Amino acid sequence: MALHVNDSNFEEIVLQSDKPVMVDFWAEWCGPCRMIAPFVEEISKDYEDRALVAKCDVDDSPGVAARFGIRNIPTVLFFKNGEVADKQVGAVPKANFVTKLEALFD
């Protein structure tokens, strides 16, 4: 299951992780966010030993959303060593997320 991160725990969970991290920035009212939610959960299970997968509700965590310039949702950021390594904006097929996550293991 994807971890839920917010303004208070984002730094500790995401930026200090020793594993690659995929963070889905979403909101309850967002239709495209609901479309990709099953992919995010599947990826969290598929990669549970190799990467962290997290969700960040932009309405509950405006600080993190502003810090990373999230203007459209869903936006998925991919972190490696505490830095943004890649980004995906919008609802896309699961394979797009997997490809970007896999690239973090190189």
ZAVEX-36356 format. One record per atom (N, C-alpha, C): residue number from 1; atom name; z, y, x. Coordinates in Angstrom, 1 decimal, padded with zeros to 4 digits. Example, Ala and Ser with C-alpha at 12.3 -4.5 7.8 and 13.67 -1.06 7.14 Angstrom:
BEGIN
<i:1, at:N, pz:007.8, py:-005.7, px:013.2>
<i:1, at:CA, pz:007.8, py:-004.5, px:012.3>
<i:1, at:C, pz:007.8, py:-003.3, px:013.2>
<i:2, at:N, pz:007.1, py:-002.2, px:012.8>
<i:2, at:CA, pz:007.1, py:-001.1, px:013.7>
<i:2, at:C, pz:007.9, py:000.0, px:012.9>
REM end
This chain:
BEGIN
<i:1, at:N, pz:000.0, py:-001.2, px:000.8>
<i:1, at:CA, pz:000.0, py:000.0, px:000.0>
<i:1, at:C, pz:000.0, py:001.3, px:000.9>
<i:2, at:N, pz:-000.8, py:002.2, px:000.5>
<i:2, at:CA, pz:-000.9, py:003.5, px:001.3>
<i:2, at:C, pz:000.5, py:004.2, px:001.2>
<i:3, at:N, pz:000.8, py:004.8, px:002.3>
<i:3, at:CA, pz:002.1, py:005.6, px:002.4>
<i:3, at:C, pz:001.8, py:006.9, px:001.7>
<i:4, at:N, pz:002.9, py:007.5, px:001.2>
<i:4, at:CA, pz:002.8, py:008.8, px:000.6>
<i:4, at:C, pz:003.4, py:009.8, px:001.6>
<i:5, at:N, pz:002.6, py:010.8, px:002.0>
<i:5, at:CA, pz:003.1, py:011.8, px:003.0>
<i:5, at:C, pz:003.0, py:013.1, px:002.3>
<i:6, at:N, pz:003.9, py:014.0, px:002.8>
<i:6, at:CA, pz:004.0, py:015.4, px:002.3>
<i:6, at:C, pz:004.3, py:016.4, px:003.3>
<i:7, at:N, pz:004.6, py:017.6, px:002.9>
<i:7, at:CA, pz:004.9, py:018.7, px:003.9>
<i:7, at:C, pz:006.1, py:018.3, px:004.8>
<i:8, at:N, pz:007.1, py:017.6, px:004.3>
<i:8, at:CA, pz:008.2, py:017.3, px:005.1>
<i:8, at:C, pz:008.1, py:016.1, px:006.1>
<i:9, at:N, pz:007.3, py:015.2, px:005.8>
<i:9, at:CA, pz:007.2, py:014.0, px:006.6>
<i:9, at:C, pz:005.9, py:013.8, px:007.3>
<i:10, at:N, pz:004.9, py:014.7, px:007.1>
<i:10, at:CA, pz:003.5, py:014.5, px:007.6>
<i:10, at:C, pz:003.5, py:014.4, px:009.2>
<i:11, at:N, pz:004.2, py:015.3, px:009.8>
<i:11, at:CA, pz:004.3, py:015.3, px:011.3>
<i:11, at:C, pz:004.8, py:014.0, px:011.8>
<i:12, at:N, pz:005.9, py:013.6, px:011.3>
<i:12, at:CA, pz:006.5, py:012.3, px:011.8>
<i:12, at:C, pz:005.7, py:011.1, px:011.5>
<i:13, at:N, pz:005.1, py:011.0, px:010.3>
<i:13, at:CA, pz:004.4, py:009.8, px:010.0>
<i:13, at:C, pz:003.0, py:009.8, px:010.5>
<i:14, at:N, pz:002.3, py:010.9, px:010.4>
<i:14, at:CA, pz:000.8, py:010.9, px:010.7>
<i:14, at:C, pz:000.6, py:011.4, px:012.2>
<i:15, at:N, pz:001.1, py:012.5, px:012.5>
<i:15, at:CA, pz:000.8, py:013.1, px:013.9>
<i:15, at:C, pz:001.5, py:012.4, px:015.0>
<i:16, at:N, pz:002.7, py:011.7, px:014.7>
<i:16, at:CA, pz:003.3, py:011.0, px:015.8>
<i:16, at:C, pz:003.1, py:009.5, px:015.8>
<i:17, at:N, pz:002.1, py:009.1, px:015.0>
<i:17, at:CA, pz:001.8, py:007.7, px:014.9>
<i:17, at:C, pz:001.1, py:007.2, px:016.2>
<i:18, at:N, pz:001.4, py:006.0, px:016.6>
<i:18, at:CA, pz:000.7, py:005.4, px:017.8>
<i:18, at:C, pz:-000.5, py:004.6, px:017.3>
<i:19, at:N, pz:-000.8, py:004.6, px:016.0>
<i:19, at:CA, pz:-001.9, py:003.9, px:015.5>
<i:19, at:C, pz:-002.9, py:004.9, px:014.9>
<i:20, at:N, pz:-004.2, py:004.6, px:014.7>
<i:20, at:CA, pz:-005.0, py:005.5, px:014.0>
<i:20, at:C, pz:-004.5, py:005.7, px:012.6>
<i:21, at:N, pz:-004.8, py:006.9, px:012.0>
<i:21, at:CA, pz:-004.3, py:007.1, px:010.7>
<i:21, at:C, pz:-005.4, py:007.7, px:009.8>
<i:22, at:N, pz:-005.5, py:007.2, px:008.6>
<i:22, at:CA, pz:-006.5, py:007.7, px:007.6>
<i:22, at:C, pz:-005.7, py:008.3, px:006.5>
<i:23, at:N, pz:-005.9, py:009.6, px:006.2>
<i:23, at:CA, pz:-005.1, py:010.3, px:005.2>
<i:23, at:C, pz:-006.1, py:010.8, px:004.1>
<i:24, at:N, pz:-005.8, py:010.4, px:002.9>
<i:24, at:CA, pz:-006.5, py:010.8, px:001.7>
<i:24, at:C, pz:-005.8, py:012.0, px:001.0>
<i:25, at:N, pz:-006.5, py:013.2, px:001.1>
<i:25, at:CA, pz:-005.9, py:014.3, px:000.4>
<i:25, at:C, pz:-006.5, py:014.3, px:-001.0>
<i:26, at:N, pz:-005.6, py:014.3, px:-002.0>
<i:26, at:CA, pz:-006.0, py:014.1, px:-003.4>
<i:26, at:C, pz:-005.1, py:014.9, px:-004.3>
<i:27, at:N, pz:-005.5, py:014.8, px:-005.6>
<i:27, at:CA, pz:-004.6, py:015.4, px:-006.7>
<i:27, at:C, pz:-004.8, py:014.5, px:-007.9>
<i:28, at:N, pz:-003.8, py:014.4, px:-008.8>
<i:28, at:CA, pz:-003.8, py:013.6, px:-010.0>
<i:28, at:C, pz:-004.9, py:014.0, px:-010.9>
<i:29, at:N, pz:-005.2, py:015.2, px:-011.0>
<i:29, at:CA, pz:-006.2, py:015.7, px:-012.0>
<i:29, at:C, pz:-007.7, py:015.5, px:-011.5>
<i:30, at:N, pz:-007.9, py:015.1, px:-010.3>
<i:30, at:CA, pz:-009.2, py:015.0, px:-009.6>
<i:30, at:C, pz:-009.9, py:013.7, px:-009.9>
<i:31, at:N, pz:-011.0, py:013.7, px:-010.7>
<i:31, at:CA, pz:-011.7, py:012.5, px:-011.0>
<i:31, at:C, pz:-012.3, py:011.8, px:-009.8>
<i:32, at:N, pz:-013.0, py:012.5, px:-008.9>
<i:32, at:CA, pz:-013.5, py:011.8, px:-007.7>
<i:32, at:C, pz:-012.4, py:011.2, px:-006.9>
<i:33, at:N, pz:-011.2, py:011.8, px:-006.9>
<i:33, at:CA, pz:-010.1, py:011.2, px:-006.1>
<i:33, at:C, pz:-009.7, py:009.9, px:-006.7>
<i:34, at:N, pz:-009.7, py:009.8, px:-008.1>
<i:34, at:CA, pz:-009.4, py:008.5, px:-008.7>
<i:34, at:C, pz:-010.4, py:007.5, px:-008.5>
<i:35, at:N, pz:-011.7, py:007.9, px:-008.2>
<i:35, at:CA, pz:-012.8, py:007.0, px:-007.9>
<i:35, at:C, pz:-012.6, py:006.3, px:-006.6>
<i:36, at:N, pz:-012.1, py:007.0, px:-005.6>
<i:36, at:CA, pz:-011.9, py:006.4, px:-004.3>
<i:36, at:C, pz:-010.5, py:005.8, px:-004.1>
<i:37, at:N, pz:-009.6, py:006.0, px:-005.0>
<i:37, at:CA, pz:-008.2, py:005.5, px:-004.8>
<i:37, at:C, pz:-008.2, py:003.9, px:-004.6>
<i:38, at:N, pz:-009.0, py:003.1, px:-005.3>
<i:38, at:CA, pz:-009.0, py:001.7, px:-005.1>
<i:38, at:C, pz:-009.4, py:001.4, px:-003.6>
<i:39, at:N, pz:-010.4, py:002.1, px:-003.1>
<i:39, at:CA, pz:-010.9, py:001.9, px:-001.7>
<i:39, at:C, pz:-009.8, py:002.2, px:-000.7>
<i:40, at:N, pz:-009.0, py:003.2, px:-001.0>
<i:40, at:CA, pz:-008.0, py:003.6, px:-000.1>
<i:40, at:C, pz:-006.9, py:002.5, px:000.0>
<i:41, at:N, pz:-006.6, py:002.0, px:-001.2>
<i:41, at:CA, pz:-005.6, py:000.9, px:-001.3>
<i:41, at:C, pz:-006.1, py:-000.3, px:-000.6>
<i:42, at:N, pz:-007.3, py:-000.7, px:-000.8>
<i:42, at:CA, pz:-007.9, py:-001.9, px:-000.2>
<i:42, at:C, pz:-007.9, py:-001.7, px:001.3>
<i:43, at:N, pz:-008.3, py:-000.6, px:001.8>
<i:43, at:CA, pz:-008.3, py:-000.3, px:003.3>
<i:43, at:C, pz:-006.9, py:-000.4, px:003.8>
<i:44, at:N, pz:-005.9, py:000.1, px:003.1>
<i:44, at:CA, pz:-004.5, py:000.1, px:003.6>
<i:44, at:C, pz:-004.1, py:-001.4, px:003.8>
<i:45, at:N, pz:-004.5, py:-002.3, px:002.9>
<i:45, at:CA, pz:-004.2, py:-003.7, px:003.0>
<i:45, at:C, pz:-005.0, py:-004.3, px:004.2>
<i:46, at:N, pz:-006.3, py:-004.0, px:004.2>
<i:46, at:CA, pz:-007.1, py:-004.6, px:005.2>
<i:46, at:C, pz:-006.7, py:-004.3, px:006.7>
<i:47, at:N, pz:-006.2, py:-003.1, px:006.8>
<i:47, at:CA, pz:-005.8, py:-002.6, px:008.2>
<i:47, at:C, pz:-004.3, py:-002.4, px:008.4>
<i:48, at:N, pz:-003.5, py:-003.1, px:007.6>
<i:48, at:CA, pz:-002.1, py:-002.8, px:007.6>
<i:48, at:C, pz:-001.5, py:-003.1, px:009.0>
<i:49, at:N, pz:-002.0, py:-003.9, px:009.8>
<i:49, at:CA, pz:-001.5, py:-004.2, px:011.2>
<i:49, at:C, pz:-002.1, py:-003.3, px:012.3>
<i:50, at:N, pz:-003.2, py:-002.7, px:011.9>
<i:50, at:CA, pz:-004.0, py:-001.9, px:013.0>
<i:50, at:C, pz:-003.9, py:-000.4, px:012.8>
<i:51, at:N, pz:-003.7, py:000.0, px:011.6>
<i:51, at:CA, pz:-003.8, py:001.5, px:011.3>
<i:51, at:C, pz:-002.9, py:001.8, px:010.1>
<i:52, at:N, pz:-002.6, py:003.1, px:010.0>
<i:52, at:CA, pz:-001.8, py:003.6, px:008.9>
<i:52, at:C, pz:-002.8, py:004.3, px:007.9>
<i:53, at:N, pz:-002.6, py:004.0, px:006.6>
<i:53, at:CA, pz:-003.4, py:004.7, px:005.6>
<i:53, at:C, pz:-002.4, py:005.4, px:004.7>
<i:54, at:N, pz:-002.6, py:006.7, px:004.5>
<i:54, at:CA, pz:-001.7, py:007.5, px:003.7>
<i:54, at:C, pz:-002.4, py:008.4, px:002.7>
<i:55, at:N, pz:-001.7, py:008.8, px:001.7>
<i:55, at:CA, pz:-002.2, py:009.7, px:000.7>
<i:55, at:C, pz:-001.3, py:010.9, px:000.7>
<i:56, at:N, pz:-001.9, py:012.1, px:000.5>
<i:56, at:CA, pz:-001.2, py:013.4, px:000.5>
<i:56, at:C, pz:-001.7, py:014.1, px:-000.8>
<i:57, at:N, pz:-000.8, py:014.3, px:-001.7>
<i:57, at:CA, pz:-001.1, py:015.1, px:-002.9>
<i:57, at:C, pz:-001.1, py:016.6, px:-002.6>
<i:58, at:N, pz:-002.2, py:017.2, px:-002.7>
<i:58, at:CA, pz:-002.4, py:018.6, px:-002.3>
<i:58, at:C, pz:-001.5, py:019.6, px:-003.2>
<i:59, at:N, pz:-001.3, py:019.2, px:-004.4>
<i:59, at:CA, pz:-000.5, py:020.0, px:-005.3>
<i:59, at:C, pz:001.0, py:020.0, px:-004.8>
<i:60, at:N, pz:001.5, py:018.8, px:-004.3>
<i:60, at:CA, pz:002.9, py:018.7, px:-003.9>
<i:60, at:C, pz:003.1, py:019.1, px:-002.4>
<i:61, at:N, pz:002.0, py:019.2, px:-001.7>
<i:61, at:CA, pz:002.1, py:019.5, px:-000.2>
<i:61, at:C, pz:001.1, py:020.6, px:000.2>
<i:62, at:N, pz:001.2, py:021.8, px:-000.4>
<i:62, at:CA, pz:000.3, py:022.8, px:000.0>
<i:62, at:C, pz:000.3, py:023.2, px:001.4>
<i:63, at:N, pz:001.4, py:023.0, px:002.1>
<i:63, at:CA, pz:001.5, py:023.4, px:003.5>
<i:63, at:C, pz:000.6, py:022.6, px:004.4>
<i:64, at:N, pz:000.6, py:021.3, px:004.2>
<i:64, at:CA, pz:-000.3, py:020.4, px:005.0>
<i:64, at:C, pz:-001.7, py:020.6, px:004.6>
<i:65, at:N, pz:-002.0, py:020.8, px:003.3>
<i:65, at:CA, pz:-003.4, py:021.0, px:002.9>
<i:65, at:C, pz:-003.9, py:022.3, px:003.6>
<i:66, at:N, pz:-003.1, py:023.4, px:003.6>
<i:66, at:CA, pz:-003.5, py:024.6, px:004.2>
<i:66, at:C, pz:-003.7, py:024.5, px:005.7>
<i:67, at:N, pz:-002.8, py:023.8, px:006.4>
<i:67, at:CA, pz:-002.8, py:023.6, px:007.8>
<i:67, at:C, pz:-004.1, py:022.9, px:008.3>
<i:68, at:N, pz:-004.6, py:022.0, px:007.5>
<i:68, at:CA, pz:-005.9, py:021.3, px:007.8>
<i:68, at:C, pz:-007.1, py:021.8, px:007.1>
<i:69, at:N, pz:-007.0, py:022.9, px:006.4>
<i:69, at:CA, pz:-008.1, py:023.6, px:005.8>
<i:69, at:C, pz:-008.7, py:022.8, px:004.7>
<i:70, at:N, pz:-007.9, py:022.1, px:003.9>
<i:70, at:CA, pz:-008.4, py:021.3, px:002.8>
<i:70, at:C, pz:-008.8, py:022.2, px:001.6>
<i:71, at:N, pz:-010.1, py:022.3, px:001.4>
<i:71, at:CA, pz:-010.6, py:023.2, px:000.3>
<i:71, at:C, pz:-011.2, py:022.4, px:-000.8>
<i:72, at:N, pz:-011.7, py:021.2, px:-000.5>
<i:72, at:CA, pz:-012.3, py:020.3, px:-001.6>
<i:72, at:C, pz:-011.6, py:019.0, px:-001.5>
<i:73, at:N, pz:-011.4, py:018.4, px:-002.7>
<i:73, at:CA, pz:-010.8, py:017.0, px:-002.7>
<i:73, at:C, pz:-011.7, py:016.1, px:-003.5>
<i:74, at:N, pz:-011.7, py:014.8, px:-003.2>
<i:74, at:CA, pz:-011.0, py:014.2, px:-002.1>
<i:74, at:C, pz:-011.6, py:014.6, px:-000.7>
<i:75, at:N, pz:-010.7, py:014.8, px:000.2>
<i:75, at:CA, pz:-011.0, py:014.9, px:001.6>
<i:75, at:C, pz:-010.2, py:013.9, px:002.4>
<i:76, at:N, pz:-010.8, py:013.1, px:003.2>
<i:76, at:CA, pz:-010.1, py:012.1, px:004.0>
<i:76, at:C, pz:-010.2, py:012.5, px:005.4>
<i:77, at:N, pz:-009.1, py:012.6, px:006.1>
<i:77, at:CA, pz:-009.0, py:013.0, px:007.5>
<i:77, at:C, pz:-008.6, py:011.7, px:008.3>
<i:78, at:N, pz:-009.3, py:011.5, px:009.4>
<i:78, at:CA, pz:-009.0, py:010.4, px:010.3>
<i:78, at:C, pz:-008.3, py:011.0, px:011.6>
<i:79, at:N, pz:-007.1, py:010.5, px:011.9>
<i:79, at:CA, pz:-006.4, py:011.0, px:013.0>
<i:79, at:C, pz:-006.3, py:009.9, px:014.1>
<i:80, at:N, pz:-006.4, py:010.4, px:015.4>
<i:80, at:CA, pz:-006.2, py:009.5, px:016.5>
<i:80, at:C, pz:-005.3, py:010.3, px:017.5>
<i:81, at:N, pz:-004.2, py:009.8, px:018.0>
<i:81, at:CA, pz:-003.3, py:010.5, px:018.9>
<i:81, at:C, pz:-002.9, py:011.8, px:018.4>
<i:82, at:N, pz:-002.7, py:011.9, px:017.1>
<i:82, at:CA, pz:-002.2, py:013.2, px:016.5>
<i:82, at:C, pz:-003.2, py:014.2, px:016.3>
<i:83, at:N, pz:-004.5, py:013.9, px:016.5>
<i:83, at:CA, pz:-005.5, py:014.9, px:016.4>
<i:83, at:C, pz:-006.5, py:014.4, px:015.3>
<i:84, at:N, pz:-007.1, py:015.4, px:014.6>
<i:84, at:CA, pz:-008.2, py:015.0, px:013.7>
<i:84, at:C, pz:-009.4, py:014.5, px:014.5>
<i:85, at:N, pz:-009.8, py:013.3, px:014.2>
<i:85, at:CA, pz:-010.9, py:012.7, px:014.9>
<i:85, at:C, pz:-012.2, py:012.7, px:014.1>
<i:86, at:N, pz:-012.0, py:012.7, px:012.7>
<i:86, at:CA, pz:-013.2, py:012.6, px:011.9>
<i:86, at:C, pz:-012.8, py:013.1, px:010.5>
<i:87, at:N, pz:-013.8, py:013.3, px:009.6>
<i:87, at:CA, pz:-013.5, py:013.8, px:008.3>
<i:87, at:C, pz:-014.5, py:013.3, px:007.3>
<i:88, at:N, pz:-014.1, py:013.0, px:006.1>
<i:88, at:CA, pz:-015.1, py:012.7, px:005.0>
<i:88, at:C, pz:-014.7, py:013.5, px:003.8>
<i:89, at:N, pz:-015.6, py:014.3, px:003.2>
<i:89, at:CA, pz:-015.4, py:015.0, px:002.0>
<i:89, at:C, pz:-016.1, py:014.4, px:000.9>
<i:90, at:N, pz:-015.5, py:014.3, px:-000.3>
<i:90, at:CA, pz:-016.1, py:013.8, px:-001.5>
<i:90, at:C, pz:-016.0, py:012.3, px:-001.6>
<i:91, at:N, pz:-016.4, py:011.8, px:-002.8>
<i:91, at:CA, pz:-016.3, py:010.4, px:-003.2>
<i:91, at:C, pz:-017.6, py:009.7, px:-002.6>
<i:92, at:N, pz:-017.3, py:008.7, px:-001.7>
<i:92, at:CA, pz:-018.4, py:008.0, px:-001.1>
<i:92, at:C, pz:-018.0, py:006.5, px:-001.1>
<i:93, at:N, pz:-018.9, py:005.6, px:-000.8>
<i:93, at:CA, pz:-018.6, py:004.2, px:-000.8>
<i:93, at:C, pz:-017.6, py:003.8, px:000.2>
<i:94, at:N, pz:-016.9, py:002.7, px:000.0>
<i:94, at:CA, pz:-015.8, py:002.2, px:000.8>
<i:94, at:C, pz:-016.3, py:002.1, px:002.3>
<i:95, at:N, pz:-017.5, py:001.6, px:002.4>
<i:95, at:CA, pz:-018.1, py:001.4, px:003.8>
<i:95, at:C, pz:-018.0, py:002.6, px:004.6>
<i:96, at:N, pz:-018.2, py:003.8, px:004.0>
<i:96, at:CA, pz:-018.2, py:005.1, px:004.8>
<i:96, at:C, pz:-016.8, py:005.3, px:005.4>
<i:97, at:N, pz:-015.7, py:005.0, px:004.7>
<i:97, at:CA, pz:-014.4, py:005.1, px:005.2>
<i:97, at:C, pz:-014.1, py:004.1, px:006.3>
<i:98, at:N, pz:-014.5, py:002.9, px:006.1>
<i:98, at:CA, pz:-014.3, py:001.8, px:007.0>
<i:98, at:C, pz:-015.0, py:002.1, px:008.3>
<i:99, at:N, pz:-016.3, py:002.6, px:008.3>
<i:99, at:CA, pz:-017.0, py:002.9, px:009.5>
<i:99, at:C, pz:-016.3, py:004.0, px:010.3>
<i:100, at:N, pz:-015.8, py:005.0, px:009.6>
<i:100, at:CA, pz:-015.1, py:006.1, px:010.3>
<i:100, at:C, pz:-013.7, py:005.6, px:010.9>
<i:101, at:N, pz:-013.0, py:004.7, px:010.2>
<i:101, at:CA, pz:-011.8, py:004.2, px:010.7>
<i:101, at:C, pz:-012.0, py:003.3, px:011.9>
<i:102, at:N, pz:-013.0, py:002.4, px:011.8>
<i:102, at:CA, pz:-013.3, py:001.5, px:012.8>
<i:102, at:C, pz:-013.7, py:002.2, px:014.1>
<i:103, at:N, pz:-014.3, py:003.4, px:014.0>
<i:103, at:CA, pz:-014.7, py:004.2, px:015.2>
<i:103, at:C, pz:-013.4, py:004.6, px:016.0>
<i:104, at:N, pz:-012.3, py:004.7, px:015.3>
<i:104, at:CA, pz:-011.1, py:005.1, px:016.0>
<i:104, at:C, pz:-010.5, py:004.1, px:016.9>
<i:105, at:N, pz:-011.0, py:002.9, px:016.8>
<i:105, at:CA, pz:-010.5, py:001.8, px:017.7>
<i:105, at:C, pz:-011.2, py:001.7, px:019.0>
<i:106, at:N, pz:-012.3, py:002.4, px:019.2>
<i:106, at:CA, pz:-013.1, py:002.4, px:020.4>
<i:106, at:C, pz:-012.4, py:003.0, px:021.5>
REM end
